[in-house]
Every structure is written in C-alpha cells, then in structure tokens.
C-alpha cells in the first residue's frame, strides 16, 4: 500500500485536471457510475448538484477520456465573458431579451468548432462543402485555435466588419452558391440572426456518428461586479438559448445516428432563473442530479459516497482489489472515534455529504502526516485540522451565497454568529434576541446591512437554513429528527422551508469557524476589577 504522503487526492478545483500532466491521474481517480450513462442520454440537458458534488469532474472526464467516442468541450463562463456580453448589449442598444440572441450565436459558434470529419457520416463532397468550409470561415477569427474561450466568440460579434464577413461566407457555404450578395445589416440583431441562420443551416446537413457535448460551467457564481438583476437576465438568456438549440435545432436534424447537445452545469435551485416554463418538470425529465446523500448511516458502506472515496484511495494501489468492499478506506482509517463510531460516519456528520468535503478533510490530514501508512484517531480529532476544515466549509457556504448576498453581507455572517455567544443549539425566541443584537452591533460599527434577507428576522432564519448553516429538529414518535436543507432539497422542492418557532442547531462541521461550542459569558457575569486609589507621595 502507498504511504499516506504518496496518495494522490483530487484537486479541490477539478478544472485543474485540464493540465496535461494531471489528465491521466484524474482519469484514474474518477469514479464512473450510472450517472455518467444518464448524462449521455439524448434528452439530458442539465447536470445538477450542489457545489462540490463533482459536476465539473463529470464534464472533464468526458473531455479528457474520449469515453464512448464522445467529443466534449468544457467551457467555464467567467467574469470577463459576462462583462463583454453586457457591454455588447449596451453599446448596440439591444433590448433585454436580446441576451438570448447573443447567447445563441455564441453557443452555435462554439458547437461548430467541435465538429470534425471523424464525427460525420456524410459523403466527402458534403463534408467538404458544408463542414470544412464553414469551420474554416469561423477559424479565421479565432484568437486561439488550440483552446479558444467564449470571449473570442464575443469579440467576433463585437467587430461588425469581421462578423459581416463571417455571415457572408457562411451563407455562401450553406447555400452552396457560386456567388452571394454581401448583406447590409440595418440593425445588430439582423447580423446576429444571419450568423445563426448560416451555422444552423450547415449543421442541419450533418449526419453525426459520434456524440458531441458542449458543457457550460460556472453558472453557480455571480461575480461581485455584476448586479443580481443583470446576472439573472444573462442566465435567463443563456438558458433559453441552450434549450431552444437543443429542442428546436439539434433535435430536428434528420437522418443522423447521433445529435449534438448543450449541457448546463448548475445547482438545482438556479434552474428557476433560466426563464424556462415548467422548470421543475424539466429537472425531472431532462436533468441528471448528482446527489451523494447517505440517508441510512447503518448502511453507509453501500453508499455511492463511500464507493467514490474508496475508489479514489484504492484505484492507485498496485493491488486493485482495494477498490472493492471499502478495503482501501478500512486500511487507511481503521480506527474507532471517541464517539464509538467510524471515521466515515463522523465525517458524514461534519460534512454536507459531498465528495469535496471528504477529499478536503483527507488532504488536510495528509499535509500533517509524514511516512505513515495509516491515519489514527489523533490525526482525525486534531483541533488544528478541524479548524482548517471548518474554515473550508464556511468558505464553501459563503461562495454558495454569491447569488443571494453581496460581498459585504456575506462577511456579516460571522458577525451574526458572534451573537450566538458560543451556543450550538437555540430556539426561535433565542434567535429574536440574537438577530436584534446583530442589527444593533452592525449599526454601532457603521456597517450597512444591504440585503433585506439579513435585515428581516424570518428571512434571515430561512437563509441560514437554506445554506446549511443551521438545521432544525422535528419531533417524531421515536425521537427528534433533525432536518437539513441539503437533505430535504429535491428537484420538486429546490428551496425547502425552515420551520418557524422551532429548535435549531448549528452544523457540526462549522463550529470551529463560527466559534461555536463553548458558551461565552457576558460581561455582566464577569467579576468587575476593584479600583485602587493611591495618594500621591
């Protein structure tokens, strides 16, 4: 077995696996299950899951491995791309709904670049006239042919002269005409429509023998420089454009064994911002959910989460038998905790049941271990390791609030929990006092609460529940049952509701970062120092 320092653990940011040196390791560690096959179905257009549930990893595995002959492009939407779209709309005075038109052209340009001769069953004449020429026309304006970003497509659209030339060449190729008339665009919308028409016409002639997937990532985060309303409009335009292309364009290509498709990677609750009708039904019919919940602790060894973590540890061993029956996990973490449970169960209680949480805890322990074959209970319960992990978990929660709160308000979360005075459990009555003290302290410090969500008592409680900072207990005949948003969230219920007037508890994994666990004594309970006055000599 490998020594602990020699273990390869996945990067916290799966996008790093695009580096050539990391591809083979990433492919070895990736855990293939039935979700991967579901993602490849023709009507799957969304890959949903909370942050840290491996959405990016699935797209990158298809990109790196060439699984089943699939050609996949993983595109991360960045702040610069969103800014370019906003400027493009503003400079050309496009209406708000024209974000859909802009996205449609950008996605079509990206999809056209993915098509190669090996993907098609067309005769060589058709390939020459329809495919190769249109790709050549598009590639004239690429800034980077090896790995072009979406920003390059947007820059093409911003240049009227180059865009007009692209539309002109595309129409000529798609129509197979000997000559064509250069179009004069009276409005920028006409230019975008012409580009879309030319590419769609060419793609409609293709007979695909291989699956082509364009995976769009980075939708979970809202850059601080972009207002919520604007970001929502951009996201809605992207969602409508991707859905329209999947349903109305790619699905209607005739006489083709395979069809290209666009897959959006996002959290389940964000599909409501895509501007699609019957969004919950679309999640049920057209989405794959990455859900690693372990609802039955007694059978955790059969869970998908255990199989994934054990695969990461076992797949890199010389003896591949360690991939099976939790053998790798049992070897590296063979101890029983001070609570009489296994390390896996304790990590379940300290995590949000996400692969990233487990991997991060192992990496933190690994960094403090030298020339050992196995972890022990002292490693697992080390207070510094627990503190670093707790800060990681709080950072993840904060990142998940980018769409809800400003950076200023996200920083106020720790100030709010300072008013808990170390209490891990509290009642609704307690929270009234906590929230009131939080607002008073913010005002005394000259800090403005920008969001109504943090300013209003019940909305704040709902927010803390939705982002898994707290859970609440529900009485049953047998025992109290604690409810957590990450457990209750489903496709049909993407935003579970907190119970008011209840009993609440702070998440165990966040205790260190929120300074929860030991009740703080107020100043009034401390013994006041006696003042001693001395006479001057």
C-alpha positions in Angstrom: 0.0 0.0 0.0 1.1 3.6 -0.7 2.3 5.7 2.2 -0.1 8.5 3.1 2.1 11.3 1.7 2.3 9.4 -1.6 -1.5 9.2 -2.1 -2.9 11.2 -5.0 -6.0 13.1 -3.9 -8.1 15.1 -6.4 -7.7 18.9 -6.8 -10.2 21.0 -5.0 -10.9 22.7 -8.3 -11.5 20.0 -10.9 -10.7 22.4 -13.7 -7.0 21.9 -12.9 -7.3 18.5 -14.4 -7.3 20.1 -17.9 -3.5 20.4 -17.4 -1.8 17.7 -19.5 0.3 16.4 -16.5 -2.8 15.8 -14.4 -5.1 14.2 -17.0 -4.0 10.6 -16.6 -4.3 10.8 -12.7 -7.7 12.5 -13.0 -9.0 9.7 -15.3 -7.6 7.0 -12.9 -9.3 8.6 -9.8 -12.6 9.4 -11.5 -15.5 7.2 -10.2 -17.7 6.1 -13.0 -21.3 5.2 -12.1 -24.8 5.1 -13.6 -25.0 8.9 -13.5 -22.4 9.1 -16.3 -24.5 7.0 -18.6 -27.6 9.0 -17.8 -25.7 12.2 -18.7 -25.2 10.8 -22.2 -28.9 10.2 -22.9 -30.2 12.4 -25.8 -32.7 14.3 -23.7 -30.4 15.1 -20.8 -29.6 18.9 -21.0 -28.8 19.7 -17.3 -26.2 18.3 -14.9 -27.4 19.4 -11.4 -25.9 19.3 -8.0 -24.7 21.3 -5.0 -21.3 22.8 -5.0 -18.7 20.1 -4.5 -20.8 17.2 -5.9 -18.5 16.6 -8.9 -20.4 18.3 -11.7 -17.2 19.7 -13.3 -15.5 16.4 -12.9 -18.1 14.6 -15.0 -17.7 17.1 -17.8 -13.9 17.0 -17.6 -13.8 13.2 -17.6 -15.7 13.2 -20.9 -13.3 15.9 -22.2 -10.1 14.0 -21.1 -11.0 10.4 -21.7 -12.9 10.3 -25.0 -15.4 7.9 -23.3 -17.5 6.1 -25.9 -16.1 8.2 -28.7 -17.7 11.3 -27.2 -16.3 14.7 -28.1 -16.9 17.1 -25.2 -16.0 20.8 -24.7 -16.0 22.1 -21.2 -16.5 25.9 -21.2 -16.3 27.9 -18.0 -18.2 31.2 -18.1 -16.0 33.8 -16.5 -16.5 37.4 -15.3 -14.8 38.7 -18.5 -17.2 36.9 -20.7 -20.2 38.2 -18.8 -18.8 41.7 -18.9 -18.3 41.5 -22.6 -21.9 40.4 -23.2 -23.1 43.3 -21.1 -21.0 45.8 -23.0 -22.1 44.4 -26.3 -25.7 44.8 -25.4 -25.2 48.3 -24.0 -23.1 49.6 -26.9 -25.5 48.4 -29.5 -28.7 49.3 -27.6 -30.1 45.8 -27.7 -33.2 45.0 -25.7 -33.0 42.9 -22.6 -34.4 39.9 -24.4 -31.6 40.0 -26.9 -29.3 38.3 -24.4 -31.0 35.1 -25.8 -30.0 36.0 -29.3 -26.4 36.8 -28.3 -26.1 33.5 -26.4 -27.5 31.6 -29.3 -24.8 32.9 -31.7 -22.0 32.3 -29.1 -23.2 28.7 -28.5 -23.5 28.0 -32.2 -20.0 29.2 -32.9 -18.7 27.1 -30.1 -20.6 24.0 -31.2 -19.4 24.4 -34.9 -15.8 24.4 -33.7 -16.3 20.9 -32.1 -17.4 19.2 -35.3 -14.7 17.3 -37.2 -14.8 15.0 -40.2 -14.4 11.9 -37.9 -17.7 12.8 -36.3 -19.7 12.6 -39.5 -21.1 10.0 -41.9 -21.7 12.4 -44.8 -20.1 11.8 -48.1 -16.8 13.5 -48.7 -18.3 16.1 -51.0 -20.9 17.2 -48.4 -18.2 17.3 -45.7 -16.0 19.4 -47.9 -18.8 21.9 -48.9 -20.8 22.1 -45.7 -18.5 21.3 -42.8 -14.9 22.1 -43.6 -15.6 25.4 -45.3 -17.8 26.7 -42.5 -15.2 25.7 -39.9 -12.5 27.4 -41.9 -14.6 30.6 -42.1 -15.1 30.6 -38.3 -11.5 29.8 -37.5 -10.3 32.9 -39.4 -11.4 34.9 -36.4 -10.3 32.7 -33.6 -7.8 34.2 -31.2 -6.6 30.8 -30.0 -7.1 27.7 -32.1 -5.8 25.3 -29.5 -8.3 26.1 -26.8 -10.5 29.1 -27.7 -12.6 30.7 -25.0 -16.1 32.0 -25.3 -14.6 35.5 -25.1 -13.2 35.0 -28.6 -16.6 34.4 -29.9 -17.9 37.5 -28.3 -15.1 39.6 -29.7 -16.0 38.4 -33.1 -19.5 39.6 -32.7 -18.3 43.0 -31.4 -16.4 43.6 -34.6 -19.1 44.4 -37.2 -16.8 44.1 -40.2 -15.5 40.6 -39.3 -19.0 39.5 -38.2 -20.4 40.6 -41.5 -17.7 38.7 -43.4 -18.4 35.6 -41.3 -22.1 35.8 -42.1 -21.4 36.4 -45.8 -19.0 33.4 -46.1 -21.4 31.2 -44.0 -24.4 31.9 -46.3 -22.3 31.2 -49.3 -21.2 27.8 -48.0 -24.5 26.8 -46.5 -26.3 27.7 -49.8 -23.5 26.1 -51.9 -23.9 29.1 -54.2 -21.3 30.3 -56.7 -21.8 33.9 -55.7 -23.6 35.7 -53.0 -24.6 39.3 -52.2 -23.0 40.9 -49.3 -25.7 41.8 -46.8 -26.1 45.2 -45.2 -27.2 45.0 -41.6 -29.5 47.8 -40.6 -29.6 46.5 -37.0 -27.2 44.4 -35.0 -30.0 42.0 -34.3 -30.1 41.2 -38.0 -26.4 40.5 -38.1 -26.7 38.0 -35.2 -29.7 36.4 -36.9 -27.8 36.0 -40.1 -24.9 34.3 -38.3 -27.2 31.9 -36.5 -29.1 31.0 -39.8 -25.9 30.2 -41.7 -24.5 27.9 -39.0 -27.8 26.2 -38.3 -28.2 25.5 -42.0 -24.8 23.9 -42.2 -25.3 21.8 -39.0 -28.7 20.6 -40.2 -26.9 18.9 -43.2 -24.6 16.9 -40.9 -25.0 13.2 -40.1 -23.3 12.7 -36.8 -22.0 9.3 -35.9 -20.4 10.5 -32.6 -22.0 12.3 -29.7 -20.8 15.9 -29.3 -21.5 17.7 -26.0 -20.9 21.3 -25.1 -20.8 21.6 -21.3 -21.3 25.1 -19.9 -20.0 25.6 -16.4 -19.5 28.4 -13.9 -23.2 29.3 -13.7 -23.4 28.9 -9.9 -21.3 32.0 -9.2 -22.3 35.6 -9.6 -19.3 38.0 -10.0 -19.4 40.8 -7.4 -19.2 43.4 -10.2 -22.4 42.3 -11.8 -25.8 43.2 -10.2 -28.2 40.3 -9.3 -30.8 41.6 -11.8 -28.3 41.7 -14.7 -26.8 38.4 -13.9 -30.3 36.9 -13.7 -31.1 38.3 -17.2 -27.9 36.9 -18.6 -28.5 33.5 -17.1 -32.1 33.5 -18.4 -30.8 34.4 -21.9 -28.3 31.5 -21.8 -30.9 29.0 -20.5 -33.4 29.9 -23.2 -30.8 29.9 -25.9 -29.4 26.5 -24.9 -32.9 25.0 -24.5 -34.0 26.3 -27.9 -30.9 25.0 -29.7 -31.3 21.5 -28.1 -35.0 21.2 -28.8 -35.6 23.1 -32.0 -32.3 22.8 -33.8 -30.2 19.8 -32.8 -33.1 17.5 -32.1 -34.6 18.2 -35.5 -31.5 17.1 -37.5 -32.7 14.4 -39.9 -31.3 11.0 -40.7 -28.5 11.2 -38.1 -27.5 8.4 -35.7 -26.3 10.9 -33.0 -27.1 14.6 -32.3 -25.0 17.3 -30.6 -26.3 18.8 -27.4 -25.6 21.6 -24.9 -25.5 20.6 -21.2 -25.7 23.3 -18.5 -24.0 22.5 -15.1 -25.7 24.3 -12.2 -27.3 24.0 -8.8 -30.9 22.7 -8.9 -32.4 25.9 -7.5 -30.9 28.0 -10.2 -32.9 26.4 -13.0 -35.7 28.7 -11.8 -33.6 31.7 -13.1 -33.3 30.2 -16.6 -36.6 31.7 -17.8 -37.9 28.2 -18.8 -41.6 27.2 -18.4 -42.3 24.2 -16.1 -38.7 24.3 -14.8 -39.4 21.6 -12.1 -40.6 19.2 -14.8 -37.6 20.0 -16.9 -35.4 18.9 -14.0 -37.3 15.7 -13.7 -37.3 14.9 -17.4 -34.1 16.5 -18.7 -31.6 16.6 -15.8 -29.2 14.3 -14.0 -28.8 15.0 -10.3 -25.5 14.3 -8.5 -26.7 13.5 -5.0 -24.4 11.7 -2.7 -26.7 11.7 0.4 -26.2 8.9 2.9 -29.7 8.7 4.5 -29.0 5.4 6.3 -25.9 5.7 8.4 -26.1 2.0 9.3 -25.7 1.0 5.6 -23.1 3.7 4.7 -20.7 1.1 3.3 -23.1 0.5 0.4 -23.5 4.2 -0.4 -22.3 5.9 -3.5 -20.2 8.4 -1.5 -18.3 5.6 0.2 -17.7 3.8 -3.1 -16.4 7.1 -4.6 -14.0 7.8 -1.8 -12.8 4.2 -1.6 -12.3 4.2 -5.4 -10.0 7.3 -5.1 -7.9 5.6 -2.4 -8.0 2.1 -4.0 -7.6 2.8 -7.7 -4.0 4.0 -7.2 -2.8 0.9 -5.3 -0.9 -1.9 -7.0 -3.4 -4.4 -5.7 -6.7 -3.3 -7.4 -8.7 -5.5 -5.1 -8.7 -2.5 -2.7 -11.2 -0.8 -4.9 -13.8 -3.2 -3.7 -15.7 -3.7 -0.4 -14.4 -0.4 1.2 -11.0 -2.1 1.7 -8.9 1.0 0.9 -10.9 3.1 3.4 -10.7 0.5 6.0 -6.9 0.3 5.6 -6.2 4.0 5.8 -8.7 4.9 8.5 -9.0 1.7 10.6 -9.8 3.3 14.0 -12.9 3.9 16.0 -13.6 7.5 17.1 -14.1 8.7 20.7 -17.9 8.6 20.0 -17.7 4.8 19.3 -18.4 5.4 15.5 -16.3 5.0 12.4 -14.4 7.9 10.8 -16.7 7.8 7.8 -19.8 8.4 10.0 -18.2 11.2 11.9 -17.2 12.8 8.6 -20.8 12.5 7.4 -21.9 14.5 10.4 -19.2 17.1 9.8 -19.9 17.5 6.1 -22.7 18.2 3.6 -22.4 14.7 2.2 -20.3 15.9 -0.7 -17.2 14.3 -2.2 -15.3 17.6 -2.0 -15.7 17.7 1.8 -14.3 14.2 2.3 -11.4 14.7 0.0 -10.6 18.1 1.6 -10.5 16.5 5.1 -8.2 13.7 3.8 -5.9 16.3 2.2 -5.7 18.4 5.4 -4.7 15.3 7.4 -2.3 14.2 4.7 -0.4 17.5 4.9 0.4 16.9 8.5 1.4 13.3 8.1 5.0 12.1 7.5 6.0 8.5 6.4 2.9 6.8 7.8 0.8 4.0 6.3 -2.4 4.8 8.2 -4.2 7.6 9.9 -5.1 7.3 13.6 -7.7 8.9 15.9 -5.2 11.6 17.0 -4.9 12.8 13.4 -8.7 12.7 12.9 -9.5 14.7 16.0 -6.6 17.2 15.8 -8.1 20.6 16.6 -6.0 22.4 14.0 -7.1 20.0 11.3 -10.7 20.5 12.4 -10.3 24.3 12.3 -8.8 24.4 8.8 -11.6 22.1 7.5 -14.3 24.2 9.2 -12.9 27.3 7.5 -13.0 25.4 4.2 -16.7 24.5 4.8 -17.6 28.1 5.7 -15.9 29.4 2.6 -17.9 26.9 0.5 -21.1 28.2 2.2 -20.1 31.8 1.5 -19.4 31.1 -2.1 -22.8 29.4 -2.5 -24.4 32.7 -1.3 -22.9 34.8 -4.2 -26.2 34.8 -6.0 -28.2 35.9 -2.8 -26.0 38.3 -0.9 -23.4 41.0 -1.7 -19.8 40.5 -0.5 -20.5 43.0 2.3 -23.5 41.0 3.6 -21.6 37.6 3.2 -19.0 39.0 5.6 -21.7 39.8 8.1 -22.5 36.1 8.6 -19.6 35.7 11.1 -20.8 38.8 13.0 -24.3 37.3 13.2 -22.9 34.1 14.7 -20.8 36.0 17.2 -24.2 36.9 18.8 -24.8 33.2 19.5 -22.2 33.5 22.3 -21.0 30.0 21.6 -24.4 28.3 21.7 -24.8 25.5 19.2 -28.5 25.0 19.9 -31.1 27.7 20.2 -34.8 28.4 20.0 -36.8 30.8 17.9 -37.1 33.1 21.0 -33.3 33.0 21.3 -32.9 33.9 17.7 -35.1 37.0 18.1 -32.6 38.3 20.7 -29.6 37.1 18.5 -30.9 38.9 15.4 -31.7 42.1 17.3 -28.2 42.2 18.9 -26.7 41.6 15.4 -28.6 44.6 13.9 -27.7 46.9 16.8 -24.0 45.8 16.7 -23.9 46.4 12.9 -25.3 49.9 13.3 -22.8 50.7 16.1 -19.9 49.6 13.9 -21.2 51.7 11.0 -21.9 48.6 8.8 -24.9 48.8 6.5 -27.0 45.7 6.0 -27.6 45.9 2.3 -30.0 43.0 1.8 -33.5 42.7 3.2 -32.8 39.0 3.7 -30.4 39.8 6.5 -32.4 42.7 7.8 -35.6 40.8 8.4 -35.7 38.1 11.1 -37.6 35.3 9.5 -35.9 35.7 6.1 -32.5 35.5 7.9 -33.5 32.3 9.6 -34.6 30.9 6.2 -31.3 31.9 4.6 -29.3 30.2 7.4 -31.3 27.0 6.8 -31.1 27.1 3.0 -27.3 27.4 3.1 -27.0 24.6 5.7 -25.5 26.7 8.5 -28.3 25.5 10.7 -30.9 22.7 10.8 -34.0 22.3 12.9 -35.4 19.4 14.9 -38.8 17.8 14.2 -40.4 15.7 16.9 -41.4 12.1 16.0 -42.9 9.2 18.0 -39.4 7.7 18.3 -37.0 10.6 18.6 -36.3 14.1 17.5 -35.3 14.1 13.8 -33.0 16.9 12.5 -33.8 18.3 9.1 -31.1 19.9 6.9 -31.7 21.7 3.7 -29.2 19.7 1.7 -31.1 16.5 2.8 -34.5 17.9 2.0 -33.7 19.6 -1.3 -35.1 17.7 -4.3 -36.0 18.6 -7.9 -39.6 19.1 -6.9 -38.6 21.1 -3.8 -35.4 23.0 -4.7 -35.9 25.5 -1.8 -37.0 23.7 1.3 -38.6 25.8 4.0 -37.4 26.2 7.6 -39.9 25.6 10.4 -40.5 28.7 12.5 -41.0 28.6 16.3 -38.8 25.5 16.4 -35.5 24.3 17.9 -32.3 24.8 15.9 -28.7 23.6 15.8 -25.6 24.9 14.1 -23.9 22.5 11.7 -21.2 20.4 13.4 -18.6 21.0 10.7 -18.9 24.8 11.1 -18.4 25.0 14.8 -14.7 26.0 14.7 -15.0 28.6 12.0 -18.1 30.2 13.7 -16.6 29.9 17.2 -19.4 27.7 18.4 -19.3 25.1 21.1 -18.3 26.8 24.3 -20.9 29.2 25.8 -19.5 32.6 26.2 -20.0 34.5 29.5 -21.3 38.0 29.1 -19.5 41.0 30.6 -22.2 41.3 33.3 -21.2 37.9 34.7 -17.6 38.7 35.0 -16.2 39.9 38.2 -15.5 43.6 38.0 -12.0 44.7 38.9 -11.7 46.8 42.0 -10.2 50.2 41.5 -7.5 51.1 44.0 -6.7 54.8 44.5 -3.3 55.7 45.9 -2.4 59.0 47.4 0.4 60.9 45.8 3.5 60.9 47.9 
